């Protein structure tokens, strides 16, 4: 009953995602533009097919639940994969930015030909530093990672017990609630 109520409350949300896709077309970064736009389109279709399943559950229409559930799960999986690509691209950009900053700092300190110059340029940023400076990116990556088993199990690409799926869903939900509670934790652009 709780699941059906939750699905009812997101009725029409697919139109919001289509509007978001239209807005994301104007992002200058090509990778972000493609991943965000395609993700929002896939999420709109996922919710649309999820609504069809809801109508079936309340008896308004009669459809093959397993067939439509798999179609919905495919769109959800595509959404999560596109969001994960965006997250990995974001991590890559953050690391590149950190290395650029370190290179500028090290070159300004060692203008006299010090031999330590090269080793400082190639020193990678620590994960702790990157995590502390990019909490929204890390939270979005964690949320997408813990959401992935849901469609994978539905499509039978992965086998997890209901308990493990519930724990993964709980972790994902806690992260999602944190980003709603504190908008500064939401990844931008999204």
C-alpha positions in Angstrom: 0.0 0.0 0.0 2.9 2.4 0.9 4.5 1.7 -2.5 1.3 2.4 -4.4 0.8 5.6 -2.5 4.3 6.7 -3.2 3.8 6.0 -6.9 0.6 8.0 -6.9 2.4 10.9 -5.4 4.9 11.0 -8.3 2.1 10.9 -10.9 2.9 13.5 -13.5 6.5 13.8 -12.4 7.5 12.4 -15.9 6.4 15.8 -17.4 8.8 17.5 -15.0 11.6 15.3 -16.2 10.8 16.1 -19.8 10.9 19.8 -19.0 14.2 19.3 -17.2 15.5 17.5 -20.4 14.6 20.6 -22.4 16.5 22.8 -20.0 19.6 20.6 -20.0 19.9 20.8 -23.7 21.5 24.2 -23.2 24.4 23.0 -21.0 27.7 23.9 -22.7 29.7 20.8 -21.5 28.9 18.1 -24.1 29.3 15.1 -21.7 27.0 16.8 -19.1 24.5 17.8 -21.7 24.2 14.3 -23.2 24.2 12.4 -19.9 21.7 14.8 -18.2 19.4 15.1 -21.1 19.3 11.4 -21.9 19.0 10.6 -18.2 16.0 12.8 -17.8 14.3 11.4 -20.9 14.9 7.8 -19.6 13.6 8.8 -16.2 10.4 10.3 -17.7 9.8 7.0 -19.6 10.6 4.9 -16.5 8.0 6.9 -14.5 5.4 6.7 -17.4 5.7 2.9 -17.5 5.7 2.8 -13.7 2.3 4.7 -13.8 1.0 2.1 -16.2 1.9 -0.6 -13.6 0.1 1.5 -10.9 -3.0 1.7 -13.0 -2.8 -2.1 -13.4 -2.4 -2.5 -9.6 -5.6 -0.4 -8.8 -7.5 -2.3 -11.5 -8.1 0.6 -13.9 -6.4 -1.3 -16.8 -5.2 -4.8 -17.4 -1.6 -5.3 -18.6 1.1 -7.9 -18.3 2.8 -6.8 -15.1 6.1 -8.7 -15.7 6.5 -7.3 -19.2 5.8 -3.7 -18.3 7.9 -4.0 -15.1 10.9 -5.1 -17.2 10.4 -2.2 -19.6 10.2 0.2 -16.7 13.4 -1.4 -15.1 15.3 -1.0 -18.4 14.6 2.7 -18.5 15.5 3.0 -14.8 18.7 1.1 -15.4 19.6 3.4 -18.3 18.9 6.4 -16.1 21.2 5.1 -13.4 24.0 4.3 -15.9 23.8 7.7 -17.4 23.9 9.3 -14.0 26.9 7.1 -13.1 28.7 8.2 -16.2 28.0 11.8 -15.3 29.4 11.1 -11.8 32.5 9.4 -13.1 33.0 12.4 -15.5 32.6 14.7 -12.6 35.2 12.8 -10.6 37.6 12.9 -13.6 37.1 16.7 -13.9 37.7 17.3 -10.2 40.9 15.3 -10.3 42.1 17.1 -13.4 41.3 20.5 -11.8 43.1 19.4 -8.6 46.2 18.4 -10.6 46.1 21.7 -12.5 46.0 23.7 -9.3 48.9 21.6 -7.8 50.9 22.1 -11.0 50.5 25.9 -10.8 51.4 25.9 -7.1 54.5 23.7 -7.6 55.7 25.7 -10.6 55.4 29.0 -8.8 57.5 27.6 -5.8 60.2 25.9 -7.8 61.2 28.4 -10.5 65.0 27.9 -9.8 65.1 24.5 -11.4 64.7 22.4 -8.3 64.5 18.7 -9.1 61.4 18.2 -6.9 59.4 20.2 -9.4 58.5 17.2 -11.6 57.6 14.9 -8.7 55.2 17.5 -7.2 53.5 17.9 -10.6 52.7 14.3 -10.8 51.5 13.9 -7.2 47.8 12.9 -7.2 45.3 14.5 -5.1 44.2 12.4 -2.1 40.8 11.0 -2.1 40.1 12.6 1.3 40.8 16.1 -0.1 38.6 15.4 -3.2 35.8 14.0 -1.0 35.8 16.9 1.4 35.7 19.5 -1.4 33.0 17.7 -3.5 30.5 16.2 -1.1 27.5 16.6 -3.6 29.4 14.6 -6.2 30.3 11.9 -3.7 26.7 11.7 -2.4 25.3 11.4 -5.9 27.8 8.7 -6.8 26.9 6.7 -3.6 23.1 7.1 -4.3 23.5 5.9 -7.9 25.7 3.0 -6.8 23.2 1.8 -4.2 20.2 2.2 -6.6 21.8 0.1 -9.4 20.9 -3.3 -7.9 17.2 -2.5 -8.0 16.7 -2.6 -11.8 19.5 -5.2 -12.1 17.6 -7.6 -9.9 14.3 -6.9 -11.6 15.9 -7.7 -15.0 17.6 -10.8 -13.4 21.1 -9.6 -14.2 21.9 -9.8 -10.5 20.6 -11.9 -7.6 20.2 -10.2 -4.2 18.1 -11.1 -1.3 15.2 -8.9 -0.4 17.0 -7.9 2.8 20.1 -6.7 0.8 17.9 -4.9 -1.7 16.2 -3.2 1.2 19.5 -2.1 2.8 20.7 -0.7 -0.5 17.4 1.1 -1.0 17.6 2.5 2.6 21.1 3.8 2.0 20.1 5.4 -1.3 17.0 6.9 0.3 18.9 8.4 3.2 21.3 10.1 0.8 18.3 11.4 -1.3 16.6 12.7 1.8 19.9 14.5 2.9 20.0 16.2 -0.5 16.4 17.3 -0.2 16.9 18.5 3.4 20.0 20.5 2.5 20.0 21.7 -1.1 23.7 22.5 -0.9 24.3 18.7 -1.0 22.6 18.4 -4.4 24.9 18.0 -7.4 24.7 20.8 -9.9 23.8 20.7 -12.7 21.3 17.9 -12.1 
